[in-house]
Amino acid sequence: MGKTISSENRRENVDEQVIISQPNKKAESQPKKEEAVIHERKEILSTEEVNEAPSLSDDVQSDILSDDLPEEPQKETETQNVSKETPSKEELSEEVETVGRSEADVEEEEKHDSEKREKRGSGNYLQKLWSWIKAVFRRIMWLLAFLLLLFGILYLFRNCQGPLHKVNPFYNPLPEVPIVLPVEDGEIGTGKDGVSKIATNRFNVLLNQTDEETMLSWAKAFKDIYDGEQYEIVYYNQSLGFLQIRVPAEEREQIMTDLPKQLTGFSFDVFEEILYGYDALVTDPAYQDPDKSWYLKAIGAEDAWAVTMGGDDVIVAVVDNGFDLKHPELSGHLYMPYNVLTRDSFVFPITTREGINAHGTHVAATAVGVCNNGKGLLGVAPNCKLMPIQVGNNNADGSMSNLAILDGVMYAINQGADVVNLSLGMPVPDMVKRMSEGQQLNFISNSYLMEEFMWNRIFEAAEKNNCTIVFAAGNDNAISGVDPQKRNRNTIRVSAVDRNLRKADFSNYGVYAQLNREYSTVSAPGVGIYNAAPGNSYATLQGTSMAAPVVTGAVALLKSIDRNLTTERIIYILKATGLHVGQNIGPMIQIGKAVQMLSGSSGMDGNCEQIRQEIFRLRAKIDSLSRICPDAGVSPDTLKYSEVIKDKFAFDGVWKATTVLVAEGDRSPVELYMAFRDLKGTLTIMNKGREYTAPLTASIQNGQISIVQHGPAQSGSDLFQPYHYVCFSDRNGYLFCKAFSGQLEKVTFNLVKIR
């Protein structure tokens, strides 16, 4: 019995261990399932107990099993300790195997299980850490994806206006593709000066600095003030620091006035968009005239052709209103034709109120028309390549914008043209035509200065690329330099001669050696010029437009011999070998002699005329350089605007005006001096050794300096009419004065202190 009791006690302990070892989980909701689990455990234990004590009788085993069965009141309590999930057989087996082990074994196993749990806990920690890292990484990736999408959207809309453009870091109001606006008939008017023909829906800006950052900053600042779509930057050229702005025509003048006051953090100038025309006069066709080729003989073309008819690697660019590229005189040797308005190679002859215009086609053929094609007449350099550049569009009078011409010239320079022909120009206003030569010279010194400055930048680019620019002088019988394009001494300005080898009565002019001012470099035949016209036809035209391509062809022949020839050297050769045809125009070119001189067969070395031409050339070079870089010759004593505004006594001293002036009657040089003390002073004009004086009074109000001349400047009975002077700051901070007589602006100048 004792053994039986011991076995029962052992079984009770085992039963307790089995129950205790189970996880303390929630009991199953179905009582029958719980009873089945308990019954299964007891069957397992009972089987094992029988194996360990085979001497027990069936009755005893039955008693043991019956003793283990819980009574009805205990059923609910035991059920609460049953696991929600039924243990596996392996787990039950492990629990049963613990029965009968020693305490040391149990402790060792518990220690082992504890280490396992620690390892599992450590693994769980690393797993949780890795999961956290992955979650953070996913969030970062989503954030980066969102930022990339945001920046992509902002970049795509960088040229768009709207409420967000001020915070868009990619915002760029400069056009992705700059466009040159065509000239439409309803957009033509008169400029502020009352004489210039301009485009009324746009104006130009010239920045003092030409770097990319300055241009973009200026554009953003402009759009911060004028953010509507009607205020649009349509064109820009960074290398020139040039922009064109399209605005409503009725607001143009006000915006031009306000803009320098609104964007005070930049140094720039605004000016109108002047319109240009073509310089050609139509005469009777006279297709059967035996003298159609007279002009080629007059310049000695046959002697030049004995040496060269032009190299096919020399590129002649013709910038004009339009061309018929299917004409047999042109179609054989085209190179990169371009239309600045359509930004492609679609080039065509324009139509005006008079019909299809022949100007560009005729000019191009005169310069480089092909030879030996059994038709018409050849050009001066027939074997050279032609780069036709269209800058005109269909409109009533064939007007072209200043920007279109500028863009066309820059295209030619950038595409490697050796010489560029410009038989285009600004018509001289009727008021200026009525002026004396002296008045015109003073007008040139003081008008269209920003246009002149802008074109000087273009000429500087041409010089860097060894590209020669040839201009038609114009057909107004006036000084060529009235047109701001035609003032630079490192370009060739061509006047026209007639069949008698004298200045054509319509031709512009301008040679003033005593003043070191030259607006006619050379001359060439410009009357009765026969060559190609649209529609496979031919026409006889006259004008400096026809004289210019004659010279352009001559330049191409010289560069066919030596492509490294500079414009300066070409001018020297053409003048040295030219024929003197009048006092106020350049010599008529003799291309045969020029080619011979370049090839070393002229025998002209040591000629006194060459020395005189070299002296004149050096003077011209100084003048040209000073126009390209005005600050290079600025005296350190030039009066600063800010100095006078801060201290009126800064005006004290004797000052000399920087502008070169001439007497309107005989064109003799005039020098202007002002002497001040406490804002009162004297004007002194020096002319031909005589002094002309008048009292002056200066005043400073609201940042503007005014100088009043009290009466004419007199020397005995001779006098110079009185002027009223207004002075302000120029782009470099110097005091800049404009002199007015009546309503016509006459003189502009800086003041340099001489004592």
C-alpha positions in Angstrom: 0.0 0.0 0.0 2.8 2.3 0.8 4.2 1.8 -2.7 0.8 2.5 -4.1 0.4 5.7 -2.1 3.9 6.8 -3.2 3.0 6.2 -6.8 -0.2 8.2 -6.3 1.7 11.1 -4.7 4.2 11.0 -7.5 1.4 11.0 -10.1 -0.2 13.9 -8.3 3.1 15.8 -8.5 3.5 15.0 -12.1 0.0 16.1 -12.8 0.7 19.4 -11.0 3.9 19.9 -13.0 2.2 19.3 -16.2 -0.4 21.9 -15.3 2.1 24.4 -14.0 4.4 24.1 -17.0 1.7 25.2 -19.4 1.6 28.9 -20.4 -0.8 30.9 -18.5 -3.2 31.6 -21.4 -6.8 32.2 -21.6 -9.0 29.0 -21.5 -10.8 27.7 -24.5 -14.4 28.7 -24.8 -15.6 25.1 -25.4 -15.6 22.9 -22.1 -15.7 19.6 -24.0 -12.5 20.3 -25.8 -10.8 21.2 -22.5 -11.9 17.9 -20.9 -10.6 16.0 -23.9 -7.2 17.6 -23.5 -7.1 16.7 -19.8 -8.1 13.2 -20.5 -5.4 12.8 -23.1 -2.7 13.9 -20.7 -3.9 11.4 -18.1 -3.8 8.6 -20.6 -0.2 9.4 -21.5 0.8 9.5 -17.8 -1.0 6.4 -16.9 0.6 4.5 -19.8 4.1 5.6 -18.7 3.3 4.8 -15.0 2.3 1.3 -16.0 5.5 0.8 -17.8 7.5 1.9 -14.7 5.4 -0.3 -12.2 4.3 -3.5 -13.9 3.4 -5.1 -10.5 0.4 -2.9 -10.1 -3.0 -4.6 -10.6 -5.6 -3.4 -13.0 -7.7 -2.4 -10.0 -5.0 -0.2 -8.5 -4.3 1.4 -11.9 -8.0 2.0 -12.2 -8.1 3.6 -8.7 -5.2 5.8 -9.6 -6.8 7.0 -12.7 -10.1 7.5 -11.0 -8.4 9.4 -8.2 -6.8 11.7 -10.8 -10.1 12.6 -12.4 -11.3 16.0 -11.2 -14.5 16.2 -9.4 -17.3 18.4 -10.9 -16.8 21.4 -8.6 -13.1 21.6 -9.6 -13.7 21.4 -13.3 -14.2 25.1 -13.8 -11.0 26.0 -11.9 -8.8 23.6 -13.8 -10.3 24.7 -17.1 -9.0 28.2 -16.5 -5.4 26.9 -16.4 -5.7 25.1 -19.7 -3.9 26.8 -22.6 -5.9 28.4 -25.4 -3.9 26.3 -27.8 -3.5 22.6 -27.4 0.1 21.6 -26.7 1.8 19.3 -29.2 2.9 15.8 -28.4 6.5 16.8 -28.4 5.8 19.4 -25.7 3.9 16.9 -23.6 6.6 14.4 -24.0 9.2 17.0 -22.9 7.1 17.8 -19.8 6.7 14.1 -19.0 10.4 13.5 -19.4 11.1 16.0 -16.7 9.4 13.7 -14.2 11.9 11.7 -12.3 14.9 13.9 -13.2 17.1 15.2 -10.6 16.9 18.7 -9.4 20.3 19.4 -10.9 19.2 18.2 -14.2 16.1 20.4 -14.0 18.1 23.4 -13.0 20.6 22.8 -15.8 17.8 22.5 -18.3 16.1 25.6 -17.0 19.4 27.4 -17.3 19.7 26.2 -20.8 16.2 27.3 -21.6 16.9 30.7 -20.0 19.9 31.2 -22.3 17.8 30.3 -25.3 15.2 32.8 -24.2 17.9 35.5 -23.8 19.2 34.6 -27.3 15.7 34.8 -28.7 15.2 38.1 -26.9 18.5 39.5 -28.3 17.4 38.2 -31.7 14.1 39.9 -31.3 15.8 43.2 -30.4 18.0 43.1 -33.5 15.0 42.1 -35.6 13.0 45.0 -34.2 15.9 47.4 -34.8 16.3 46.2 -38.4 12.6 46.6 -38.9 12.8 50.1 -37.5 15.7 51.0 -39.8 13.8 49.6 -42.8 10.8 51.6 -41.9 12.8 54.8 -41.5 14.6 54.1 -44.8 11.3 53.6 -46.6 10.0 57.0 -45.2 13.2 58.7 -46.3 12.9 57.2 -49.8 9.3 58.3 -50.0 10.4 61.8 -48.9 13.2 61.9 -51.5 10.8 60.7 -54.2 8.4 63.4 -53.2 11.1 66.1 -53.3 12.4 64.9 -56.7 8.9 65.0 -58.0 8.4 68.5 -56.6 11.7 69.8 -58.0 10.9 68.1 -61.3 7.6 70.0 -61.5 9.2 73.3 -60.5 11.9 72.8 -63.1 9.3 72.0 -65.8 7.5 75.2 -64.9 10.6 77.3 -64.5 9.5 79.6 -67.4 5.9 80.0 -66.2 4.4 83.0 -64.5 2.1 82.7 -61.5 1.8 83.0 -57.8 4.6 80.4 -57.2 7.2 81.8 -59.5 8.8 84.0 -56.8 9.6 80.9 -54.7 10.5 78.6 -57.5 14.3 78.1 -57.3 14.4 77.1 -61.0 12.4 80.1 -62.1 13.9 81.6 -65.3 12.0 84.3 -67.1 14.5 84.3 -70.0 13.0 82.5 -73.0 14.2 79.0 -73.7 14.3 79.9 -77.4 14.8 83.7 -78.0 12.6 85.0 -80.8 12.9 87.9 -83.1 9.6 89.6 -83.5 8.5 90.5 -87.0 7.5 94.0 -87.9 3.8 94.3 -88.4 2.1 97.2 -90.1 0.1 98.3 -87.0 3.2 98.3 -84.8 5.2 101.2 -86.4 5.4 104.7 -85.0 7.7 107.6 -84.3 10.2 107.7 -81.5 10.7 110.1 -78.6 13.0 112.2 -80.7 10.2 112.8 -83.2 12.2 111.7 -86.1 13.0 107.9 -85.8 10.8 105.2 -87.1 10.4 102.6 -84.3 8.4 99.5 -83.3 5.8 100.6 -80.7 5.3 97.3 -78.8 8.8 96.6 -77.6 12.0 98.2 -76.3 15.6 97.2 -75.7 17.8 96.8 -72.6 21.6 96.9 -72.6 23.3 95.7 -69.4 26.7 97.1 -68.4 27.7 93.6 -67.3 27.4 90.7 -69.7 27.7 87.7 -67.3 24.9 85.0 -67.1 24.2 85.7 -63.4 23.6 89.4 -63.9 21.3 88.8 -66.9 19.2 86.3 -65.0 19.0 88.4 -61.9 17.9 91.4 -64.0 15.2 89.4 -65.7 13.9 88.1 -62.4 13.8 91.6 -61.0 12.0 92.9 -64.0 9.3 90.1 -63.8 8.9 90.7 -60.0 7.6 94.2 -61.0 5.9 93.4 -64.3 4.7 89.9 -63.8 1.8 89.9 -66.3 2.0 87.8 -69.4 1.7 91.0 -71.5 5.2 92.0 -70.3 7.5 89.4 -71.9 11.2 89.1 -72.4 11.2 87.7 -75.9 14.9 87.8 -76.8 18.3 88.0 -75.0 22.0 87.7 -76.0 24.2 87.2 -73.0 27.5 87.9 -74.8 26.1 91.4 -75.7 24.2 92.0 -72.5 21.2 92.6 -74.6 17.5 91.9 -74.0 14.3 92.9 -75.8 11.0 93.3 -73.9 7.6 93.1 -75.5 5.0 95.4 -73.8 1.6 96.9 -74.6 2.2 99.8 -77.0 0.3 102.3 -74.8 2.6 101.5 -71.8 6.0 101.4 -73.5 7.1 105.0 -72.9 6.1 104.9 -69.2 7.8 101.6 -68.6 11.0 102.9 -70.3 10.9 105.9 -68.0 10.2 104.0 -64.8 12.4 101.0 -65.2 15.8 102.6 -64.4 14.3 104.0 -61.2 12.7 100.7 -60.2 15.8 98.5 -60.8 18.4 100.6 -59.1 20.6 97.6 -58.2 21.6 97.2 -61.9 23.6 99.3 -64.4 21.7 99.3 -67.7 20.2 101.5 -70.4 16.8 101.3 -72.1 16.3 102.4 -75.7 13.7 102.1 -78.5 13.7 99.5 -81.3 14.6 101.5 -84.4 13.3 100.1 -87.7 15.5 99.9 -90.8 15.0 99.8 -94.5 16.8 98.6 -97.6 19.0 101.0 -99.6 18.1 100.4 -103.2 16.6 102.5 -106.0 15.0 100.9 -109.0 15.8 102.1 -112.5 14.8 101.0 -116.1 15.7 97.3 -116.6 17.8 97.9 -119.7 18.5 94.2 -120.0 20.1 94.6 -123.4 22.4 97.4 -122.4 26.0 96.4 -123.5 27.4 98.2 -120.5 25.7 95.9 -117.9 29.1 94.8 -116.7 30.7 98.3 -116.6 31.2 98.2 -112.8 33.3 95.0 -112.9 35.6 96.7 -115.3 35.7 99.9 -113.3 37.1 98.1 -110.3 39.6 95.9 -112.2 37.9 92.6 -111.5 39.5 90.8 -114.4 43.0 91.5 -113.1 41.9 90.1 -109.7 40.3 87.0 -111.3 43.7 86.3 -113.0 44.9 85.5 -109.5 41.7 84.1 -107.8 38.0 84.0 -108.4 37.5 83.1 -104.7 38.0 80.1 -102.5 35.2 77.7 -101.8 36.2 77.7 -98.2 35.5 81.5 -97.9 32.0 82.2 -96.6 30.2 85.4 -97.6 27.2 86.1 -95.4 24.5 88.5 -96.8 22.1 89.8 -94.2 19.1 91.1 -96.0 15.3 91.1 -96.2 14.9 87.9 -98.2 16.2 85.8 -101.1 15.2 83.6 -104.0 17.5 80.7 -103.3 16.3 78.8 -106.4 17.8 81.4 -108.7 20.6 79.9 -110.8 23.0 82.7 -109.7 22.6 81.5 -106.1 21.5 77.9 -105.9 24.9 76.4 -106.7 26.9 77.4 -103.6 24.7 77.9 -100.6 25.9 77.4 -97.0 23.7 77.3 -93.9 20.8 79.6 -95.0 18.9 81.0 -92.0 15.7 83.0 -91.3 16.0 84.8 -87.9 12.3 85.2 -87.6 11.3 81.6 -88.1 14.6 80.2 -86.6 15.1 77.8 -89.5 16.4 77.6 -93.0 13.1 78.7 -94.7 14.3 81.7 -96.7 12.2 83.5 -99.3 11.9 86.8 -101.1 9.5 89.1 -99.2 6.5 90.9 -100.6 5.8 94.6 -100.0 3.1 96.9 -101.3 5.1 97.0 -104.6 5.2 93.2 -105.0 7.9 90.7 -104.7 11.1 92.4 -103.6 14.4 91.8 -105.4 16.8 93.5 -102.9 18.4 90.5 -101.1 18.6 88.4 -104.2 20.3 91.1 -106.2 22.7 92.0 -103.5 23.8 88.4 -103.0 24.3 87.8 -106.7 26.4 91.0 -107.0 28.8 89.7 -104.4 29.0 86.0 -105.2 26.8 85.1 -108.2 28.1 82.0 -110.0 29.9 82.1 -113.3 29.8 80.0 -116.4 26.2 79.1 -116.0 25.2 80.6 -119.3 22.8 83.1 -117.7 22.9 86.7 -116.4 26.1 88.0 -114.9 28.6 86.7 -112.4 29.4 88.2 -109.0 32.7 89.7 -107.9 33.8 86.5 -106.0 31.9 83.8 -107.9 33.6 80.8 -106.3 33.0 81.7 -102.7 30.2 80.2 -100.5 27.0 82.2 -99.8 25.4 82.3 -96.4 22.0 84.0 -96.9 20.4 85.3 -93.7 16.8 86.6 -93.9 15.8 89.4 -91.5 12.7 90.7 -93.1 9.0 89.6 -93.4 6.1 90.6 -95.5 4.9 94.1 -94.7 3.9 97.2 -96.6 7.2 99.1 -96.8 9.7 96.2 -96.1 10.7 97.5 -92.6 13.1 95.3 -90.6 13.8 95.6 -86.9 17.2 96.5 -85.3 17.1 93.2 -83.4 16.5 91.1 -86.5 19.6 92.6 -88.1 21.6 92.3 -84.9 20.6 88.6 -84.5 21.4 87.9 -88.2 24.9 89.4 -87.8 25.6 87.4 -84.7 24.5 84.2 -86.5 26.9 84.9 -89.3 29.8 85.6 -86.9 29.1 82.5 -84.8 28.7 80.3 -87.9 32.2 81.2 -89.2 31.4 83.8 -91.9 34.6 85.5 -93.2 32.7 88.7 -94.4 29.2 90.0 -93.8 27.4 92.3 -96.1 24.7 94.7 -94.7 23.0 96.6 -97.5 20.5 97.9 -94.9 20.2 101.0 -92.8 18.3 103.5 -90.8 16.7 106.1 -93.1 18.0 109.6 -92.2 15.1 111.7 -90.8 14.0 114.6 -92.9 14.9 117.0 -90.1 18.5 115.8 -90.1 18.7 115.9 -93.9 18.0 119.7 -93.7 20.8 120.2 -91.3 24.2 121.6 -92.3 27.1 119.1 -92.2 28.3 120.7 -88.9 24.9 120.2 -87.4 24.8 116.6 -88.6 28.2 116.0 -87.0 27.0 117.3 -83.7 23.8 115.3 -84.0 26.0 112.2 -84.5 28.0 113.0 -81.4 24.9 113.1 -79.3 22.2 110.8 -80.8 21.5 107.1 -80.7 24.4 106.6 -78.3 23.1 103.4 -76.8 22.5 101.8 -80.2 26.0 102.8 -81.1 27.4 101.2 -77.9 25.4 98.0 -78.6 26.7 97.7 -82.1 30.2 98.3 -80.9 29.9 95.1 -78.9 28.9 93.2 -82.0 31.9 94.7 -83.9 34.2 93.6 -81.1 32.8 90.0 -81.4 33.4 90.2 -85.2 37.0 91.3 -84.6 37.6 88.4 -82.2 36.4 86.0 -84.9 38.2 87.8 -87.7 35.0 88.6 -89.5 34.8 91.7 -91.6 31.6 93.8 -91.6 30.6 95.7 -94.8 27.9 98.4 -94.7 26.1 100.3 -97.4 26.5 104.0 -96.4 23.0 104.9 -97.3 21.0 106.9 -100.0 20.1 110.1 -98.2 22.9 112.4 -99.4 23.8 112.9 -95.7 26.6 111.9 -93.4 26.5 108.1 -93.1 27.2 108.2 -89.3 23.7 109.5 -88.5 23.0 105.7 -88.5 24.5 104.4 -85.3 25.5 101.1 -87.0 27.9 103.0 -89.3 30.2 104.8 -86.8 32.8 102.2 -86.0 36.2 102.6 -87.7 36.8 98.8 -87.7 33.9 98.3 -90.2 33.8 99.2 -94.0 31.2 101.8 -94.9 30.7 102.0 -98.6 29.6 105.1 -100.6 28.4 104.9 -104.2 30.0 106.4 -107.4 28.3 106.8 -110.7 29.5 105.9 -114.2 31.6 109.1 -114.2 33.4 107.8 -111.1 32.1 110.6 -109.0 30.0 110.5 -105.9 26.5 109.4 -106.8 24.1 112.3 -106.0 22.1 110.1 -103.6 25.0 108.6 -101.8 25.8 109.2 -98.1 29.3 110.4 -97.3 31.5 111.5 -94.4 35.3 111.9 -94.5 36.7 114.6 -92.1 40.4 114.1 -91.7 40.9 117.3 -89.7 38.4 116.1 -87.1 39.7 112.5 -87.3 36.1 111.4 -88.1 35.3 109.0 -90.9 32.0 107.6 -92.0 32.8 106.6 -95.6 35.7 104.1 -95.7 35.7 103.4 -99.4 33.4 103.7 -102.4 32.3 101.5 -105.3 30.1 101.6 -108.3 26.4 101.9 -107.3 24.6 103.1 -110.4 23.2 100.8 -113.2 24.1 97.6 -111.4 22.8 94.6 -113.3 22.2 91.2 -111.6 19.7 88.6 -110.4 16.1 89.1 -109.3 13.5 86.7 -108.0 11.8 84.3 -110.4 14.9 83.5 -112.5 15.0 87.0 -113.8 17.4 89.9 -113.7 17.2 93.6 -112.9 19.2 96.8 -112.9 19.3 98.6 -109.6 21.2 101.4 -108.0 22.1 102.5 -104.6 24.8 102.0 -102.0 23.1 98.7 -101.4 24.6 97.7 -104.8 28.0 99.3 -104.1 28.4 97.4 -100.8 28.3 93.9 -102.2 30.9 94.9 -104.8 33.3 95.7 -101.9 32.1 92.5 -100.0 33.1 90.4 -103.1 36.5 92.2 -103.1 37.1 91.4 -99.4 36.2 87.8 -100.2 38.9 87.7 -102.9 41.5 89.1 -100.5 40.6 86.5 -97.9 40.7 83.8 -100.5 44.4 84.6 -100.8 44.9 85.0 -97.0 42.1 84.0 -94.7 44.0 85.5 -91.7 43.7 89.0 -93.0 42.3 91.4 -90.4 39.7 94.0 -91.2 42.3 96.6 -90.3 44.7 95.3 -92.9 42.0 94.9 -95.5 40.9 98.6 -95.1 44.5 99.6 -95.4 45.0 97.7 -98.7 41.7 98.9 -100.2 42.5 102.5 -99.4 46.2 102.3 -100.4 45.3 100.9 -103.9 42.0 102.8 -104.3 41.2 105.6 -106.7 40.5 109.1 -105.3 37.0 110.1 -106.4 36.1 113.0 -104.1 36.8 114.9 -100.9 34.0 113.5 -98.7 33.9 109.8 -99.7 36.5 107.1 -99.5 38.5 106.0 -102.5 36.9 103.7 -105.1 38.3 100.2 -104.7 40.6 98.8 -107.4 40.4 95.1 -106.6 42.9 94.1 -109.3 45.6 96.3 -107.7 44.6 95.2 -104.2 45.0 91.5 -105.0 48.4 92.3 -106.7 49.5 94.2 -103.6 48.6 91.3 -101.3 50.3 88.8 -103.5 53.5 91.0 -103.5 53.6 92.2 -107.0 52.5 95.9 -106.6 55.9 97.5 -105.9 54.2 100.1 -103.6 56.5 99.8 -100.5 57.8 103.1 -99.2 55.1 105.1 -100.9 54.3 108.4 -98.9 50.7 107.9 -99.5 50.9 104.6 -97.6 52.6 106.4 -94.7 49.8 108.9 -94.6 47.2 106.1 -94.8 49.0 104.3 -91.9 48.9 107.5 -89.8 45.2 107.9 -90.5 44.6 104.2 -89.8 46.3 104.5 -86.3 44.2 107.5 -85.5 41.1 105.6 -86.6 42.1 102.6 -84.5 42.4 104.8 -81.4 39.0 106.2 -82.1 37.5 102.8 -82.7 38.9 101.3 -79.5 37.7 104.3 -77.4 34.2 103.7 -78.7 34.3 100.0 -77.9 35.6 100.6 -74.4 34.6 104.2 -73.5 36.1 103.9 -69.9 39.6 103.1 -71.3 40.2 106.8 -72.0 38.3 108.2 -69.0 40.4 110.7 -67.0 40.7 110.1 -63.3 39.6 113.7 -62.9 36.2 113.1 -64.5 33.5 114.6 -62.3 31.4 112.1 -60.3 27.7 112.7 -60.0 27.6 111.6 -56.4 30.3 114.0 -55.4 28.3 117.0 -56.7 25.1 115.8 -55.0 26.8 115.4 -51.6 28.8 118.6 -51.8 28.0 121.5 -54.1 31.6 122.7 -53.8 32.7 119.7 -55.7 31.6 121.7 -58.8 34.3 124.3 -58.1 37.1 124.3 -60.7 37.6 124.5 -64.4 36.0 121.6 -66.4 36.3 120.5 -70.1 33.5 118.8 -72.0 34.5 115.4 -73.4 32.4 115.4 -76.6 34.0 116.4 -79.9 32.0 119.3 -81.4 32.2 121.3 -84.6 31.0 124.7 -85.7 27.9 124.2 -87.7 29.0 126.6 -90.5 32.5 125.5 -91.4 32.8 122.3 -89.4 35.9 123.6 -87.5 36.6 122.0 -84.1 34.9 123.5 -81.0 36.0 123.0 -77.4 33.8 123.7 -74.5 34.9 124.7 -70.9 33.0 125.5 -67.7 34.5 127.3 -64.7 32.5 127.3 -61.4 32.8 128.7 -57.9 29.9 128.2 -55.5 27.6 127.2 -58.4 28.2 130.4 -60.3 30.5 130.3 -63.3 31.4 131.1 -66.9 31.1 129.1 -70.2 34.0 129.4 -72.6 33.9 128.1 -76.1 37.2 127.8 -78.1 36.9 127.9 -81.9 39.7 128.8 -84.3 41.8 130.4 -81.6 38.9 132.7 -80.4 37.2 132.6 -77.0 33.4 132.9 -76.7 32.1 133.4 -73.2 28.7 133.5 -71.3 27.7 133.5 -67.6 26.4 130.3 -66.0 24.4 129.4 -62.9 24.1 125.9 -61.6 21.5 124.5 -59.2 21.0 121.1 -57.5 17.4 120.0 -56.7 15.9 116.5 -56.2 19.0 114.7 -57.4 19.2 116.7 -60.6 21.7 119.3 -61.6 20.7 122.1 -63.9 23.0 124.6 -65.6 21.5 127.8 -67.1 23.4 129.8 -69.7 22.5 133.5 -69.5 22.6 134.6 -73.1 24.7 133.5 -76.1 28.5 132.9 -75.9 30.0 135.9 -77.6 33.3 137.1 -79.0 32.8 140.6 -80.3 29.9 140.4 -82.7 30.3 136.6 -83.3 28.3 134.3 -81.1 27.2 130.8 -80.3 23.5 130.4 -79.4 22.6 129.7 -75.7 21.9 126.2 -74.3 20.2 124.9 -71.2 22.0 122.0 -69.5 20.6 119.1 -67.5 23.1 116.8 -65.7 22.6 113.4 -64.1 24.6 110.1 -63.5 25.6 108.0 -66.4 26.0 104.2 -66.2 29.4 104.5 -64.7 28.5 107.1 -62.1 30.0 110.1 -63.8 28.2 113.4 -64.3 26.6 113.3 -67.7 25.2 116.5 -69.2 22.7 117.1 -72.0 22.5 120.5 -73.6 19.2 121.7 -75.2 18.5 124.5 -77.5 14.7 124.9 -77.8 13.3 121.4 -77.8 16.0 119.7 -79.8 18.7 117.8 -77.9 22.1 118.9 -79.3 25.0 118.0 -77.1 25.9 115.4 -74.5 29.2 115.2 -72.6 31.0 114.4 -69.4 33.2 117.0 -67.6 36.9 116.5 -66.9 38.7 118.7 -64.4 41.7 120.5 -65.8 42.4 122.7 -62.8 
